[in-house]
């Protein structure tokens, strides 16, 4: 099964849908025959029977409504899960069951986003990259067991361009066998700057194998003219930005944000994105590379940094669960390193 199906000279704009209920919005998506992306969160069942919101599994019956779509792909809902629930409510095995419940064009690995709202400092960014590496490995192994590894899309994470390369290097075996790789933490990223969207794509264009193409999650439409320069590398992007504009328009017009109203905004939004794909390529001026921070001069801070590095290595290898890591354990680990250095 070919999970890509894209012209190397084009970028596919995928429409993110907030649900798969059989109504005006889904009917319009069928009519447009545009590839669709659905979030795992949109297929979740919840209960407040015990007085709080509890995840109860997947509403896979909703997938029956997607049969006539051009194609449907699955996103793991990483950002929503981190912001709303402070983590995934479902396990890797739960997610694999969902991925196996429908012939998705592709389904993305679980990953740990690093937007500023989620990862406040550099150490947290690096920790979440390590978690992403391990999540990719676990998803790929379980996908092979279920026979759905051909449609599995690995996802890399990072804040700086070099972070994404490091993540890709740690997943080199997985990426070598994947023609499409997802790039996370894109939707709130500026276009310009040393950590901007174009800087990340340009860095990956030089770092990844030539045949590897990218899916960029949640890219803003005004970035498309700049991405036109990377049509050989960027296979697809997705967005649900039309929902935001529909909400604002409904508020201004003092009317209900019905599915039919949102569907009109979706169709208009898609027309705008297609027009942007036809625009002349825009290029940014040279952007100097940001050098990584130096090792701390303070011996105790250096021991803390080394302890976190060693823990991240164990997380990536599967010898340590990231949920086991606490601030106290980091300090105890660092104390052992500090003592060994002083005694040595």
Helices and strands as residue ranges (DSSP letters): E 12-17, H 24-32, E 36-39, G 40-43, E 44-47, E 54-58, G 60-66, E 72-75, H 78-85, H 92-99, E 107-108, H 122-146, G 149-151, E 152-153, E 155-156, H 161-170, H 172-176, E 180-183, H 197-207, E 213-216, G 221-223, H 224-227, G 228-230, E 234-239, H 241-253, H 259-277, H 299-317, G 322-324, H 327-343
